[in-house]
Amino acid sequence: MKLSIELSPADTERLAKEAGRLGVTPERLAHAAVSDLLAREHEDFAVAAQRVLEKNRKLYRRLA
């Protein structure tokens, strides 16, 4: 999927500088940032689910 976004001049400059520092294109850095954000949402859910399972572990054992 192709996606087009509009950045402010300041954000465009920051993206270009950071991409240059990392040795990648600004497009590649933006792609990596979006991918990381989407993966983090999954991780947040997994952490929350694990916390609920641990919190209720004794209850689940009694109900089993």
mmCIF file of the N, C-alpha and C atoms, coordinates in Angstrom:
data_MODEL
# 
_entry.id   MODEL 
# 
loop_
_atom_site.group_PDB 
_atom_site.id 
_atom_site.type_symbol 
_atom_site.label_atom_id 
_atom_site.label_alt_id 
_atom_site.label_comp_id 
_atom_site.label_asym_id 
_atom_site.label_entity_id 
_atom_site.label_seq_id 
_atom_site.pdbx_PDB_ins_code 
_atom_site.Cartn_x 
_atom_site.Cartn_y 
_atom_site.Cartn_z 
_atom_site.occupancy 
_atom_site.B_iso_or_equiv 
_atom_site.pdbx_formal_charge 
_atom_site.auth_seq_id 
_atom_site.auth_comp_id 
_atom_site.auth_asym_id 
_atom_site.auth_atom_id 
_atom_site.pdbx_PDB_model_num 
ATOM 1   N N  . MET A 1 1  ? 0.849   -1.174  0.000  1.00 0.00 ? 1  MET A N  1 
ATOM 2   C CA . MET A 1 1  ? 0.000   0.000   0.000  1.00 0.00 ? 1  MET A CA 1 
ATOM 3   C C  . MET A 1 1  ? 0.895   1.238   0.000  1.00 0.00 ? 1  MET A C  1 
ATOM 4   N N  . LYS A 1 2  ? 0.570   2.140   -0.840 1.00 0.00 ? 2  LYS A N  1 
ATOM 5   C CA . LYS A 1 2  ? 1.281   3.414   -0.854 1.00 0.00 ? 2  LYS A CA 1 
ATOM 6   C C  . LYS A 1 2  ? 0.479   4.401   -0.035 1.00 0.00 ? 2  LYS A C  1 
ATOM 7   N N  . LEU A 1 3  ? 1.203   5.264   0.673  1.00 0.00 ? 3  LEU A N  1 
ATOM 8   C CA . LEU A 1 3  ? 0.582   6.252   1.536  1.00 0.00 ? 3  LEU A CA 1 
ATOM 9   C C  . LEU A 1 3  ? 1.321   7.564   1.357  1.00 0.00 ? 3  LEU A C  1 
ATOM 10  N N  . SER A 1 4  ? 0.578   8.624   1.272  1.00 0.00 ? 4  SER A N  1 
ATOM 11  C CA . SER A 1 4  ? 1.192   9.932   1.125  1.00 0.00 ? 4  SER A CA 1 
ATOM 12  C C  . SER A 1 4  ? 0.819   10.769  2.341  1.00 0.00 ? 4  SER A C  1 
ATOM 13  N N  . ILE A 1 5  ? 1.828   11.384  2.958  1.00 0.00 ? 5  ILE A N  1 
ATOM 14  C CA . ILE A 1 5  ? 1.563   12.259  4.097  1.00 0.00 ? 5  ILE A CA 1 
ATOM 15  C C  . ILE A 1 5  ? 2.236   13.603  3.858  1.00 0.00 ? 5  ILE A C  1 
ATOM 16  N N  . GLU A 1 6  ? 1.708   14.620  4.482  1.00 0.00 ? 6  GLU A N  1 
ATOM 17  C CA . GLU A 1 6  ? 2.291   15.950  4.357  1.00 0.00 ? 6  GLU A CA 1 
ATOM 18  C C  . GLU A 1 6  ? 2.909   16.317  5.700  1.00 0.00 ? 6  GLU A C  1 
ATOM 19  N N  . LEU A 1 7  ? 4.179   16.657  5.667  1.00 0.00 ? 7  LEU A N  1 
ATOM 20  C CA . LEU A 1 7  ? 4.886   17.067  6.870  1.00 0.00 ? 7  LEU A CA 1 
ATOM 21  C C  . LEU A 1 7  ? 5.173   18.559  6.808  1.00 0.00 ? 7  LEU A C  1 
ATOM 22  N N  . SER A 1 8  ? 5.257   19.151  7.968  1.00 0.00 ? 8  SER A N  1 
ATOM 23  C CA . SER A 1 8  ? 5.651   20.554  8.023  1.00 0.00 ? 8  SER A CA 1 
ATOM 24  C C  . SER A 1 8  ? 7.113   20.653  7.580  1.00 0.00 ? 8  SER A C  1 
ATOM 25  N N  . PRO A 1 9  ? 7.521   21.834  7.162  1.00 0.00 ? 9  PRO A N  1 
ATOM 26  C CA . PRO A 1 9  ? 8.928   21.981  6.786  1.00 0.00 ? 9  PRO A CA 1 
ATOM 27  C C  . PRO A 1 9  ? 9.882   21.592  7.924  1.00 0.00 ? 9  PRO A C  1 
ATOM 28  N N  . ALA A 1 10 ? 9.525   21.924  9.141  1.00 0.00 ? 10 ALA A N  1 
ATOM 29  C CA . ALA A 1 10 ? 10.384  21.585  10.278 1.00 0.00 ? 10 ALA A CA 1 
ATOM 30  C C  . ALA A 1 10 ? 10.474  20.073  10.455 1.00 0.00 ? 10 ALA A C  1 
ATOM 31  N N  . ASP A 1 11 ? 9.336   19.375  10.352 1.00 0.00 ? 11 ASP A N  1 
ATOM 32  C CA . ASP A 1 11 ? 9.348   17.917  10.486 1.00 0.00 ? 11 ASP A CA 1 
ATOM 33  C C  . ASP A 1 11 ? 10.084  17.261  9.321  1.00 0.00 ? 11 ASP A C  1 
ATOM 34  N N  . THR A 1 12 ? 9.935   17.816  8.134  1.00 0.00 ? 12 THR A N  1 
ATOM 35  C CA . THR A 1 12 ? 10.646  17.297  6.963  1.00 0.00 ? 12 THR A CA 1 
ATOM 36  C C  . THR A 1 12 ? 12.150  17.399  7.182  1.00 0.00 ? 12 THR A C  1 
ATOM 37  N N  . GLU A 1 13 ? 12.604  18.520  7.708  1.00 0.00 ? 13 GLU A N  1 
ATOM 38  C CA . GLU A 1 13 ? 14.027  18.715  7.965  1.00 0.00 ? 13 GLU A CA 1 
ATOM 39  C C  . GLU A 1 13 ? 14.512  17.755  9.053  1.00 0.00 ? 13 GLU A C  1 
ATOM 40  N N  . ARG A 1 14 ? 13.733  17.595  10.115 1.00 0.00 ? 14 ARG A N  1 
ATOM 41  C CA . ARG A 1 14 ? 14.119  16.675  11.194 1.00 0.00 ? 14 ARG A CA 1 
ATOM 42  C C  . ARG A 1 14 ? 14.193  15.234  10.682 1.00 0.00 ? 14 ARG A C  1 
ATOM 43  N N  . LEU A 1 15 ? 13.214  14.843  9.847  1.00 0.00 ? 15 LEU A N  1 
ATOM 44  C CA . LEU A 1 15 ? 13.209  13.497  9.283  1.00 0.00 ? 15 LEU A CA 1 
ATOM 45  C C  . LEU A 1 15 ? 14.440  13.282  8.404  1.00 0.00 ? 15 LEU A C  1 
ATOM 46  N N  . ALA A 1 16 ? 14.754  14.252  7.571  1.00 0.00 ? 16 ALA A N  1 
ATOM 47  C CA . ALA A 1 16 ? 15.913  14.141  6.684  1.00 0.00 ? 16 ALA A CA 1 
ATOM 48  C C  . ALA A 1 16 ? 17.213  14.057  7.484  1.00 0.00 ? 16 ALA A C  1 
ATOM 49  N N  . LYS A 1 17 ? 17.336  14.870  8.515  1.00 0.00 ? 17 LYS A N  1 
ATOM 50  C CA . LYS A 1 17 ? 18.550  14.846  9.334  1.00 0.00 ? 17 LYS A CA 1 
ATOM 51  C C  . LYS A 1 17 ? 18.701  13.502  10.054 1.00 0.00 ? 17 LYS A C  1 
ATOM 52  N N  . GLU A 1 18 ? 17.617  13.015  10.628 1.00 0.00 ? 18 GLU A N  1 
ATOM 53  C CA . GLU A 1 18 ? 17.684  11.741  11.347 1.00 0.00 ? 18 GLU A CA 1 
ATOM 54  C C  . GLU A 1 18 ? 17.967  10.592  10.386 1.00 0.00 ? 18 GLU A C  1 
ATOM 55  N N  . ALA A 1 19 ? 17.350  10.621  9.225  1.00 0.00 ? 19 ALA A N  1 
ATOM 56  C CA . ALA A 1 19 ? 17.603  9.587   8.221  1.00 0.00 ? 19 ALA A CA 1 
ATOM 57  C C  . ALA A 1 19 ? 19.067  9.622   7.793  1.00 0.00 ? 19 ALA A C  1 
ATOM 58  N N  . GLY A 1 20 ? 19.605  10.806  7.586  1.00 0.00 ? 20 GLY A N  1 
ATOM 59  C CA . GLY A 1 20 ? 21.012  10.939  7.221  1.00 0.00 ? 20 GLY A CA 1 
ATOM 60  C C  . GLY A 1 20 ? 21.926  10.408  8.310  1.00 0.00 ? 20 GLY A C  1 
ATOM 61  N N  . ARG A 1 21 ? 21.586  10.710  9.549  1.00 0.00 ? 21 ARG A N  1 
ATOM 62  C CA . ARG A 1 21 ? 22.382  10.220  10.678 1.00 0.00 ? 21 ARG A CA 1 
ATOM 63  C C  . ARG A 1 21 ? 22.389  8.699   10.726 1.00 0.00 ? 21 ARG A C  1 
ATOM 64  N N  . LEU A 1 22 ? 21.245  8.093   10.379 1.00 0.00 ? 22 LEU A N  1 
ATOM 65  C CA . LEU A 1 22 ? 21.121  6.631   10.412 1.00 0.00 ? 22 LEU A CA 1 
ATOM 66  C C  . LEU A 1 22 ? 21.576  5.965   9.116  1.00 0.00 ? 22 LEU A C  1 
ATOM 67  N N  . GLY A 1 23 ? 21.818  6.769   8.099  1.00 0.00 ? 23 GLY A N  1 
ATOM 68  C CA . GLY A 1 23 ? 22.282  6.222   6.830  1.00 0.00 ? 23 GLY A CA 1 
ATOM 69  C C  . GLY A 1 23 ? 21.194  5.553   6.005  1.00 0.00 ? 23 GLY A C  1 
ATOM 70  N N  . VAL A 1 24 ? 19.965  6.038   6.136  1.00 0.00 ? 24 VAL A N  1 
ATOM 71  C CA . VAL A 1 24 ? 18.837  5.507   5.361  1.00 0.00 ? 24 VAL A CA 1 
ATOM 72  C C  . VAL A 1 24 ? 18.122  6.667   4.696  1.00 0.00 ? 24 VAL A C  1 
ATOM 73  N N  . THR A 1 25 ? 17.223  6.340   3.782  1.00 0.00 ? 25 THR A N  1 
ATOM 74  C CA . THR A 1 25 ? 16.428  7.393   3.153  1.00 0.00 ? 25 THR A CA 1 
ATOM 75  C C  . THR A 1 25 ? 15.326  7.834   4.113  1.00 0.00 ? 25 THR A C  1 
ATOM 76  N N  . PRO A 1 26 ? 14.851  9.058   3.943  1.00 0.00 ? 26 PRO A N  1 
ATOM 77  C CA . PRO A 1 26 ? 13.735  9.501   4.773  1.00 0.00 ? 26 PRO A CA 1 
ATOM 78  C C  . PRO A 1 26 ? 12.508  8.586   4.624  1.00 0.00 ? 26 PRO A C  1 
ATOM 79  N N  . GLU A 1 27 ? 12.278  8.094   3.413  1.00 0.00 ? 27 GLU A N  1 
ATOM 80  C CA . GLU A 1 27 ? 11.139  7.194   3.189  1.00 0.00 ? 27 GLU A CA 1 
ATOM 81  C C  . GLU A 1 27 ? 11.302  5.902   3.986  1.00 0.00 ? 27 GLU A C  1 
ATOM 82  N N  . ARG A 1 28 ? 12.517  5.376   3.991  1.00 0.00 ? 28 ARG A N  1 
ATOM 83  C CA . ARG A 1 28 ? 12.775  4.128   4.736  1.00 0.00 ? 28 ARG A CA 1 
ATOM 84  C C  . ARG A 1 28 ? 12.615  4.353   6.235  1.00 0.00 ? 28 ARG A C  1 
ATOM 85  N N  . LEU A 1 29 ? 13.063  5.484   6.727  1.00 0.00 ? 29 LEU A N  1 
ATOM 86  C CA . LEU A 1 29 ? 12.924  5.796   8.147  1.00 0.00 ? 29 LEU A CA 1 
ATOM 87  C C  . LEU A 1 29 ? 11.451  5.947   8.520  1.00 0.00 ? 29 LEU A C  1 
ATOM 88  N N  . ALA A 1 30 ? 10.676  6.616   7.682  1.00 0.00 ? 30 ALA A N  1 
ATOM 89  C CA . ALA A 1 30 ? 9.244   6.772   7.947  1.00 0.00 ? 30 ALA A CA 1 
ATOM 90  C C  . ALA A 1 30 ? 8.552   5.414   7.947  1.00 0.00 ? 30 ALA A C  1 
ATOM 91  N N  . HIS A 1 31 ? 8.915   4.565   6.998  1.00 0.00 ? 31 HIS A N  1 
ATOM 92  C CA . HIS A 1 31 ? 8.343   3.217   6.939  1.00 0.00 ? 31 HIS A CA 1 
ATOM 93  C C  . HIS A 1 31 ? 8.667   2.439   8.210  1.00 0.00 ? 31 HIS A C  1 
ATOM 94  N N  . ALA A 1 32 ? 9.913   2.514   8.650  1.00 0.00 ? 32 ALA A N  1 
ATOM 95  C CA . ALA A 1 32 ? 10.329  1.808   9.858  1.00 0.00 ? 32 ALA A CA 1 
ATOM 96  C C  . ALA A 1 32 ? 9.595   2.346   11.087 1.00 0.00 ? 32 ALA A C  1 
ATOM 97  N N  . ALA A 1 33 ? 9.390   3.644   11.142 1.00 0.00 ? 33 ALA A N  1 
ATOM 98  C CA . ALA A 1 33 ? 8.697   4.239   12.280 1.00 0.00 ? 33 ALA A CA 1 
ATOM 99  C C  . ALA A 1 33 ? 7.245   3.775   12.351 1.00 0.00 ? 33 ALA A C  1 
ATOM 100 N N  . VAL A 1 34 ? 6.578   3.719   11.209 1.00 0.00 ? 34 VAL A N  1 
ATOM 101 C CA . VAL A 1 34 ? 5.190   3.255   11.182 1.00 0.00 ? 34 VAL A CA 1 
ATOM 102 C C  . VAL A 1 34 ? 5.121   1.771   11.555 1.00 0.00 ? 34 VAL A C  1 
ATOM 103 N N  . SER A 1 35 ? 6.023   0.983   11.002 1.00 0.00 ? 35 SER A N  1 
ATOM 104 C CA . SER A 1 35 ? 6.048   -0.448  11.331 1.00 0.00 ? 35 SER A CA 1 
ATOM 105 C C  . SER A 1 35 ? 6.278   -0.664  12.819 1.00 0.00 ? 35 SER A C  1 
ATOM 106 N N  . ASP A 1 36 ? 7.196   0.103   13.387 1.00 0.00 ? 36 ASP A N  1 
ATOM 107 C CA . ASP A 1 36 ? 7.474   -0.004  14.817 1.00 0.00 ? 36 ASP A CA 1 
ATOM 108 C C  . ASP A 1 36 ? 6.259   0.379   15.651 1.00 0.00 ? 36 ASP A C  1 
ATOM 109 N N  . LEU A 1 37 ? 5.576   1.427   15.266 1.00 0.00 ? 37 LEU A N  1 
ATOM 110 C CA . LEU A 1 37 ? 4.374   1.853   15.982 1.00 0.00 ? 37 LEU A CA 1 
ATOM 111 C C  . LEU A 1 37 ? 3.305   0.771   15.951 1.00 0.00 ? 37 LEU A C  1 
ATOM 112 N N  . LEU A 1 38 ? 3.092   0.176   14.804 1.00 0.00 ? 38 LEU A N  1 
ATOM 113 C CA . LEU A 1 38 ? 2.075   -0.870  14.688 1.00 0.00 ? 38 LEU A CA 1 
ATOM 114 C C  . LEU A 1 38 ? 2.458   -2.106  15.492 1.00 0.00 ? 38 LEU A C  1 
ATOM 115 N N  . ALA A 1 39 ? 3.716   -2.450  15.533 1.00 0.00 ? 39 ALA A N  1 
ATOM 116 C CA . ALA A 1 39 ? 4.169   -3.600  16.316 1.00 0.00 ? 39 ALA A CA 1 
ATOM 117 C C  . ALA A 1 39 ? 4.029   -3.316  17.801 1.00 0.00 ? 39 ALA A C  1 
ATOM 118 N N  . ARG A 1 40 ? 4.261   -2.099  18.205 1.00 0.00 ? 40 ARG A N  1 
ATOM 119 C CA . ARG A 1 40 ? 4.174   -1.728  19.612 1.00 0.00 ? 40 ARG A CA 1 
ATOM 120 C C  . ARG A 1 40 ? 2.757   -1.884  20.135 1.00 0.00 ? 40 ARG A C  1 
ATOM 121 N N  . GLU A 1 41 ? 1.762   -1.555  19.325 1.00 0.00 ? 41 GLU A N  1 
ATOM 122 C CA . GLU A 1 41 ? 0.372   -1.729  19.748 1.00 0.00 ? 41 GLU A CA 1 
ATOM 123 C C  . GLU A 1 41 ? 0.115   -3.189  20.089 1.00 0.00 ? 41 GLU A C  1 
ATOM 124 N N  . HIS A 1 42 ? 0.654   -4.098  19.272 1.00 0.00 ? 42 HIS A N  1 
ATOM 125 C CA . HIS A 1 42 ? 0.489   -5.525  19.529 1.00 0.00 ? 42 HIS A CA 1 
ATOM 126 C C  . HIS A 1 42 ? 1.188   -5.904  20.833 1.00 0.00 ? 42 HIS A C  1 
ATOM 127 N N  . GLU A 1 43 ? 2.380   -5.373  21.043 1.00 0.00 ? 43 GLU A N  1 
ATOM 128 C CA . GLU A 1 43 ? 3.124   -5.653  22.263 1.00 0.00 ? 43 GLU A CA 1 
ATOM 129 C C  . GLU A 1 43 ? 2.383   -5.125  23.481 1.00 0.00 ? 43 GLU A C  1 
ATOM 130 N N  . ASP A 1 44 ? 1.790   -3.940  23.374 1.00 0.00 ? 44 ASP A N  1 
ATOM 131 C CA . ASP A 1 44 ? 1.032   -3.376  24.489 1.00 0.00 ? 44 ASP A CA 1 
ATOM 132 C C  . ASP A 1 44 ? -0.127  -4.284  24.857 1.00 0.00 ? 44 ASP A C  1 
ATOM 133 N N  . PHE A 1 45 ? -0.822  -4.816  23.850 1.00 0.00 ? 45 PHE A N  1 
ATOM 134 C CA . PHE A 1 45 ? -1.924  -5.733  24.109 1.00 0.00 ? 45 PHE A CA 1 
ATOM 135 C C  . PHE A 1 45 ? -1.413  -6.994  24.784 1.00 0.00 ? 45 PHE A C  1 
ATOM 136 N N  . ALA A 1 46 ? -0.311  -7.538  24.296 1.00 0.00 ? 46 ALA A N  1 
ATOM 137 C CA . ALA A 1 46 ? 0.242   -8.763  24.862 1.00 0.00 ? 46 ALA A CA 1 
ATOM 138 C C  . ALA A 1 46 ? 0.639   -8.553  26.321 1.00 0.00 ? 46 ALA A C  1 
ATOM 139 N N  . VAL A 1 47 ? 1.233   -7.416  26.627 1.00 0.00 ? 47 VAL A N  1 
ATOM 140 C CA . VAL A 1 47 ? 1.628   -7.112  28.002 1.00 0.00 ? 47 VAL A CA 1 
ATOM 141 C C  . VAL A 1 47 ? 0.396   -7.003  28.892 1.00 0.00 ? 47 VAL A C  1 
ATOM 142 N N  . ALA A 1 48 ? -0.628  -6.310  28.409 1.00 0.00 ? 48 ALA A N  1 
ATOM 143 C CA . ALA A 1 48 ? -1.857  -6.164  29.194 1.00 0.00 ? 48 ALA A CA 1 
ATOM 144 C C  . ALA A 1 48 ? -2.537  -7.507  29.401 1.00 0.00 ? 48 ALA A C  1 
ATOM 145 N N  . ALA A 1 49 ? -2.594  -8.321  28.363 1.00 0.00 ? 49 ALA A N  1 
ATOM 146 C CA . ALA A 1 49 ? -3.224  -9.641  28.480 1.00 0.00 ? 49 ALA A CA 1 
ATOM 147 C C  . ALA A 1 49 ? -2.469  -10.508 29.471 1.00 0.00 ? 49 ALA A C  1 
ATOM 148 N N  . GLN A 1 50 ? -1.145  -10.470 29.423 1.00 0.00 ? 50 GLN A N  1 
ATOM 149 C CA . GLN A 1 50 ? -0.334  -11.249 30.363 1.00 0.00 ? 50 GLN A CA 1 
ATOM 150 C C  . GLN A 1 50 ? -0.577  -10.782 31.791 1.00 0.00 ? 50 GLN A C  1 
ATOM 151 N N  . ARG A 1 51 ? -0.683  -9.488  31.988 1.00 0.00 ? 51 ARG A N  1 
ATOM 152 C CA . ARG A 1 51 ? -0.935  -8.945  33.317 1.00 0.00 ? 51 ARG A CA 1 
ATOM 153 C C  . ARG A 1 51 ? -2.280  -9.434  33.857 1.00 0.00 ? 51 ARG A C  1 
ATOM 154 N N  . VAL A 1 52 ? -3.306  -9.456  33.016 1.00 0.00 ? 52 VAL A N  1 
ATOM 155 C CA . VAL A 1 52 ? -4.625  -9.945  33.430 1.00 0.00 ? 52 VAL A CA 1 
ATOM 156 C C  . VAL A 1 52 ? -4.571  -11.430 33.760 1.00 0.00 ? 52 VAL A C  1 
ATOM 157 N N  . LEU A 1 53 ? -3.884  -12.200 32.925 1.00 0.00 ? 53 LEU A N  1 
ATOM 158 C CA . LEU A 1 53 ? -3.771  -13.640 33.184 1.00 0.00 ? 53 LEU A CA 1 
ATOM 159 C C  . LEU A 1 53 ? -3.052  -13.916 34.499 1.00 0.00 ? 53 LEU A C  1 
ATOM 160 N N  . GLU A 1 54 ? -1.966  -13.194 34.748 1.00 0.00 ? 54 GLU A N  1 
ATOM 161 C CA . GLU A 1 54 ? -1.229  -13.380 35.999 1.00 0.00 ? 54 GLU A CA 1 
ATOM 162 C C  . GLU A 1 54 ? -2.074  -12.970 37.197 1.00 0.00 ? 54 GLU A C  1 
ATOM 163 N N  . LYS A 1 55 ? -2.777  -11.865 37.065 1.00 0.00 ? 55 LYS A N  1 
ATOM 164 C CA . LYS A 1 55 ? -3.605  -11.352 38.165 1.00 0.00 ? 55 LYS A CA 1 
ATOM 165 C C  . LYS A 1 55 ? -4.697  -12.350 38.526 1.00 0.00 ? 55 LYS A C  1 
ATOM 166 N N  . ASN A 1 56 ? -5.256  -13.023 37.534 1.00 0.00 ? 56 ASN A N  1 
ATOM 167 C CA . ASN A 1 56 ? -6.389  -13.919 37.767 1.00 0.00 ? 56 ASN A CA 1 
ATOM 168 C C  . ASN A 1 56 ? -6.015  -15.399 37.733 1.00 0.00 ? 56 ASN A C  1 
ATOM 169 N N  . ARG A 1 57 ? -4.726  -15.699 37.783 1.00 0.00 ? 57 ARG A N  1 
ATOM 170 C CA . ARG A 1 57 ? -4.277  -17.083 37.668 1.00 0.00 ? 57 ARG A CA 1 
ATOM 171 C C  . ARG A 1 57 ? -4.924  -17.999 38.708 1.00 0.00 ? 57 ARG A C  1 
ATOM 172 N N  . LYS A 1 58 ? -4.976  -17.584 39.966 1.00 0.00 ? 58 LYS A N  1 
ATOM 173 C CA . LYS A 1 58 ? -5.569  -18.413 41.012 1.00 0.00 ? 58 LYS A CA 1 
ATOM 174 C C  . LYS A 1 58 ? -7.052  -18.654 40.742 1.00 0.00 ? 58 LYS A C  1 
ATOM 175 N N  . LEU A 1 59 ? -7.743  -17.635 40.322 1.00 0.00 ? 59 LEU A N  1 
ATOM 176 C CA . LEU A 1 59 ? -9.170  -17.772 39.999 1.00 0.00 ? 59 LEU A CA 1 
ATOM 177 C C  . LEU A 1 59 ? -9.365  -18.762 38.867 1.00 0.00 ? 59 LEU A C  1 
ATOM 178 N N  . TYR A 1 60 ? -8.550  -18.648 37.832 1.00 0.00 ? 60 TYR A N  1 
ATOM 179 C CA . TYR A 1 60 ? -8.685  -19.562 36.703 1.00 0.00 ? 60 TYR A CA 1 
ATOM 180 C C  . TYR A 1 60 ? -8.437  -21.010 37.135 1.00 0.00 ? 60 TYR A C  1 
ATOM 181 N N  . ARG A 1 61 ? -7.482  -21.228 38.027 1.00 0.00 ? 61 ARG A N  1 
ATOM 182 C CA . ARG A 1 61 ? -7.207  -22.582 38.501 1.00 0.00 ? 61 ARG A CA 1 
ATOM 183 C C  . ARG A 1 61 ? -8.391  -23.133 39.288 1.00 0.00 ? 61 ARG A C  1 
ATOM 184 N N  . ARG A 1 62 ? -9.015  -22.304 40.117 1.00 0.00 ? 62 ARG A N  1 
ATOM 185 C CA . ARG A 1 62 ? -10.172 -22.751 40.900 1.00 0.00 ? 62 ARG A CA 1 
ATOM 186 C C  . ARG A 1 62 ? -11.350 -23.084 39.992 1.00 0.00 ? 62 ARG A C  1 
ATOM 187 N N  . LEU A 1 63 ? -11.490 -22.339 38.914 1.00 0.00 ? 63 LEU A N  1 
ATOM 188 C CA . LEU A 1 63 ? -12.621 -22.545 37.995 1.00 0.00 ? 63 LEU A CA 1 
ATOM 189 C C  . LEU A 1 63 ? -12.406 -23.748 37.080 1.00 0.00 ? 63 LEU A C  1 
ATOM 190 N N  . ALA A 1 64 ? -11.164 -24.161 36.904 1.00 0.00 ? 64 ALA A N  1 
ATOM 191 C CA . ALA A 1 64 ? -10.862 -25.247 35.965 1.00 0.00 ? 64 ALA A CA 1 
ATOM 192 C C  . ALA A 1 64 ? -11.317 -26.588 36.485 1.00 0.00 ? 64 ALA A C  1 
# 
